[in-house]
Amino acid sequence: MCVQIKPIPRDVIDEIIHEIEVNNYHNYMPDWPAIRPSAFPKSEVGLIVPGEGGMVSCVKRWGYEVPWRVEPISNTRDDKALIPEKMWFDSIHNRRCIIPTLGFYEPHKTEKTVSKKTGKPIKQQYFFEQTDSPVTFIAGIYDKDYFSMMTTSPNATMKPVHDRMPLVLDVNELNRWLYGNFQALFDRSKIELTMSRVI
């Protein structure tokens, strides 16, 4: 499930926060650099977290480090996070964050293509971004210096590709995720995503 995103630099995240706070986000036209590297688990990524007086930016490493696995746990299922015995329970109730991205990649569950590098069959990748928004906001949780991306049931756009999807938030839902009744946001059936095949 989603192990590659197009992150946004922290200075641009500060600019986005300002546009949201002055209620000008819908007129926001960022000047993105032409090329932006992808981020993977273990990468340092800019986030939005609650701060004194409102949202602030920070940088944390993608994936919770746990003693029983070599690789960090990069994604957290919405249906598992609410179970008190699970490791994410305290984070989802007390430390929620937002991952601002240009979009995310997802390999198709069955469709194959040929790798340009190796010539071998690989899963076809698709790129998803929020329709009519320069930023694709994804819900997350954090603990100390680490964060994990929230996932939920797929909407109509995502379902043909994968049985899970990142918990994508509309700009009007950001405060609710950080401060309010976050569980109501687990249903992403109304979120509009644009999907493109990665060639």
C-alpha positions, 0 to 999 in steps of 0.5 A: 500500500502506497510506499511512494509520495511526492512530498512538498518542502517545508518552506512551501508548507509554511506558505500553504498554512498561511494561505489556509489561515487567511482563507485564500487557499482556493486562489492559491497558485503555487510555483512548483519546481519542474522536478521534485524527487519522490519520498519513500519510507525512511525519508524525512518528510514535511508535515503539518501538526497542531501547534500553539495558535494553529497549524505549524510545519515540521519534518519527521521520518516516514515509518514507525520503528519497531523492534520486531521488524527490520523495516519501519511500519509506514502505513496505519489502517483506520480499522486497526488504529482504534483498537486499544491494544494496537500500537497506533491507538495513543497516536491517533487520539493524541498526535494526528498530522497531515502530509501535504503532497503533490500526489501518491503512487500505487501499484495495480493489484493485478495489471502488469507492465515491463520494466524499462530498467530490467525488461522484466514484468512488474506491477503497473504503477498509477499516480493519484492526485486530488482533483481541483487542488494543487495539494493532495493532503493525506492524514497521518499520525506521529510519535516523537520523530516518526510518522505513519500514513493513514489508510482506509477503504478505497473510493471508486477511483482507487478500488480498481487499483488497490483494496486500500487507499491513503486517507486523503483530506479536503482542505476544509477537513484539515482542522477536523482531522487535527482537532475534531471528530476525526473518525467521521473522516474515515469514509473517503467515498466523496473525495475526488481523485485524478488517476494517471498511468505511469509510463 
